Amino acid sequence: MLRTEVLYTMFVLPLPWPFVKRFYLVSVISSTNFQLDIDECKGSNNVCDENANCFNTVGSYNCTCKDGFTGDGHSCSDIDECKGNHSCHVDATCTNTNGSYVCDCQPGFNGNGHNCRADLCNHYKNLSDANRKKSYETPSGSELCDSQLPEEWYRFVGAAGTKMPTSRVSANRCGTKYSGWLDGRYPTVEDGEVYKDVCFSNDAHNNCKSKKKISVKNCGSYFIYKLLHPPLCNSRYCGTD
């Protein structure tokens, strides 16, 4: 908005000698018209919505809704990004907020909501067959092999035991000929996912027919294993209590 002002300029001129002690108002020399811009964006002048930005211009102003809001600037309403345009991961939950939104990974997943990774300790399959137990003696002619076992994360439960043994298991146990056991100590929770060798015992004492490197993770109260196909049949991963 422009406001018109009138500026008056006044001069007082002294008279020459000997009238030096006397001064007289000679005249009003001139008057000038000029315009002042009123900043409508300041204080009580601002008529934009509280969720809008006000931009002052010469003689006017513009109102623009802030990010996350829609409208003409004088009236702005929240945009629910969770119903359309958002960057939450497919395994995250989108929660709308005033002018924005929040992404949180779903239970069983870790991350910042925009990137979520499955928590391995909540995504595994169970191995519960009693003939996987290291104490199970394999009948001749009925040897099994884990070559058909899908390469995924597993946990030993139930009759199969609670974990893989870390000491040598004799051959012809666990429902197979070459019995598989973990060669080395278990990782701590802080160690995260680590690689360990599995030894598949042969008939010779303290000797491995073959070895396979697998991933092991400590989940606190149990262990999980990324089991891969053994190097040869008949070989199988054993369990123990």
C-alpha positions in Angstrom: 0.0 0.0 0.0 1.3 3.5 -0.8 0.6 6.5 1.4 1.0 10.2 0.0 2.9 12.6 2.2 3.5 16.4 1.7 6.9 17.8 2.7 7.3 21.5 3.3 10.8 23.1 3.2 11.2 26.4 5.1 14.1 28.8 5.0 15.0 31.6 7.4 17.4 34.1 5.9 19.4 36.8 7.8 19.4 40.3 6.5 22.7 42.0 5.6 24.6 44.4 7.9 23.7 46.5 9.9 20.6 44.4 10.5 22.6 41.4 11.6 20.8 41.0 14.9 17.4 40.8 13.2 16.1 37.8 11.3 13.1 37.5 9.2 11.1 34.7 7.8 11.4 35.3 4.1 9.2 32.6 2.5 8.2 29.0 2.2 10.3 27.9 -0.7 8.7 24.7 -1.8 6.5 21.8 -1.0 7.0 18.2 -2.3 4.6 15.3 -2.6 6.0 11.7 -2.1 4.7 8.2 -1.4 5.7 5.8 1.4 5.3 2.0 1.0 3.5 0.3 3.9 4.9 -3.2 4.7 1.7 -5.3 5.1 3.8 -8.2 6.3 4.7 -6.6 9.6 2.8 -7.0 12.8 -0.9 -6.5 12.7 -0.8 -5.6 9.0 -0.1 -9.3 8.1 -3.3 -10.8 6.8 -1.7 -14.0 5.5 -2.5 -17.4 7.1 -0.3 -18.4 10.0 0.9 -21.3 7.9 1.9 -19.0 5.0 4.8 -16.8 4.2 4.2 -13.1 3.5 6.2 -11.3 0.9 6.0 -7.5 0.8 6.1 -5.8 -2.6 5.9 -2.1 -3.6 2.4 -1.1 -3.0 1.2 -4.6 -2.2 2.1 -8.1 -0.9 1.9 -11.8 -1.7 0.9 -14.7 0.6 2.3 -18.2 -0.2 1.4 -21.4 1.8 4.4 -23.0 3.5 5.7 -26.4 2.4 3.3 -29.1 3.6 0.3 -26.9 3.2 -2.0 -26.0 0.4 -4.3 -23.0 -0.3 -4.2 -19.4 -1.5 -2.0 -18.1 1.2 -4.8 -16.4 3.0 -6.2 -19.8 4.0 -3.8 -22.8 4.2 -4.6 -26.4 5.1 -2.3 -29.3 5.9 -1.4 -31.8 3.2 -1.6 -35.4 4.3 1.6 -36.7 2.6 0.9 -40.2 3.9 -1.9 -40.5 1.4 0.3 -39.9 -1.5 3.7 -38.2 -1.9 6.1 -39.4 0.8 9.5 -41.1 1.0 8.8 -43.7 3.7 10.2 -47.2 3.1 7.8 -50.0 2.1 8.5 -51.6 5.5 7.8 -48.4 7.4 4.7 -46.7 8.8 3.9 -43.1 7.7 2.4 -40.8 10.3 1.1 -37.4 9.1 2.0 -34.3 11.2 1.1 -30.6 10.8 3.0 -29.6 7.7 5.1 -32.7 7.5 5.2 -36.4 8.2 7.2 -39.0 10.1 8.5 -42.5 9.0 9.1 -45.3 11.4 10.3 -48.8 10.5 7.8 -51.5 11.4 8.4 -54.0 14.1 11.1 -56.5 13.0 12.9 -53.9 10.9 15.7 -51.4 11.7 16.5 -48.1 10.1 15.4 -44.4 9.9 12.0 -45.0 8.3 13.2 -44.0 4.9 15.5 -47.0 4.7 14.5 -50.1 6.6 16.3 -53.4 6.9 14.9 -56.6 8.2 16.1 -57.5 11.7 17.6 -60.9 11.2 16.7 -62.0 14.7 13.0 -61.7 13.7 13.3 -63.3 10.3 14.4 -66.9 10.2 13.1 -70.4 9.8 13.1 -73.2 12.4 15.0 -76.5 12.3 13.2 -78.8 14.7 13.8 -82.4 13.4 14.9 -84.8 16.2 17.2 -86.6 13.8 19.4 -83.4 13.6 20.5 -83.8 17.2 24.1 -84.7 17.5 23.2 -87.7 19.7 21.1 -89.2 16.9 22.8 -92.2 15.3 22.1 -92.4 11.6 20.8 -95.8 10.4 22.8 -97.2 7.5 21.2 -96.5 4.2 19.0 -93.6 5.5 21.6 -90.7 5.3 20.1 -87.3 4.6 21.7 -84.2 3.0 21.2 -80.5 3.4 21.8 -79.8 -0.3 18.1 -79.3 -0.7 17.8 -76.9 2.3 17.0 -73.4 1.0 19.9 -71.0 1.8 18.3 -68.8 4.4 18.6 -67.9 8.1 17.7 -70.7 10.6 17.3 -71.3 14.3 17.6 -74.7 16.0 14.5 -75.3 18.2 12.6 -78.2 19.8 13.9 -81.7 19.4 16.8 -80.5 17.2 18.3 -78.7 20.1 18.9 -75.0 20.6 22.2 -74.4 18.7 25.0 -76.0 16.7 27.6 -77.8 18.7 31.1 -76.3 18.9 33.0 -79.5 19.5 33.5 -82.4 17.1 30.5 -84.6 16.3 31.3 -88.1 15.2 30.5 -89.1 11.6 27.2 -90.9 11.0 25.3 -88.7 13.4 22.5 -86.1 12.9 20.7 -88.2 10.3 23.7 -88.1 7.9 27.1 -89.5 7.1 29.2 -86.3 7.5 28.1 -84.5 10.6 28.3 -80.7 10.6 29.5 -78.7 13.7 30.7 -75.2 14.3 34.5 -74.8 14.5 35.2 -72.0 17.0 33.5 -70.0 19.7 30.1 -68.2 19.4 30.0 -64.4 18.7 28.7 -62.0 21.3 25.6 -59.8 20.6 28.0 -56.9 20.0 29.9 -58.8 17.4 26.9 -58.8 15.2 26.9 -61.1 12.1 30.2 -63.0 11.8 31.6 -65.8 9.6 32.4 -69.2 11.0 33.6 -72.5 9.6 31.5 -75.6 9.8 33.4 -78.8 9.9 31.7 -81.9 8.4 33.3 -84.9 10.2 34.5 -88.0 8.4 35.3 -91.4 9.8 38.9 -90.4 10.7 39.3 -89.0 14.2 39.7 -85.2 14.4 39.4 -84.7 10.7 37.0 -82.8 8.5 35.7 -84.4 5.3 34.9 -80.8 4.1 34.3 -77.3 5.4 31.8 -74.6 4.7 31.9 -70.9 5.9 28.5 -69.7 7.1 27.2 -66.6 8.9 26.2 -66.7 12.6 24.5 -64.1 14.7 23.9 -63.9 18.5 20.3 -62.7 19.1 20.7 -62.5 22.9 18.8 -65.6 24.0 19.5 -67.7 20.9 21.6 -67.9 17.8 20.7 -67.9 14.1 22.6 -69.2 11.1 22.8 -68.4 7.4 23.0 -72.0 6.3 24.5 -72.7 2.8 24.5 -75.9 0.8 27.2 -78.3 2.1 30.2 -79.0 -0.2 29.1 -82.6 -0.7 26.6 -85.2 0.3 25.7 -86.7 2.5 26.4 -83.8 4.9 24.1 -82.1 7.4 24.1 -79.4 10.0 23.8 -80.8 13.6 22.0 -79.4 16.6 22.6 -79.7 20.4 21.2 -78.4 23.7 
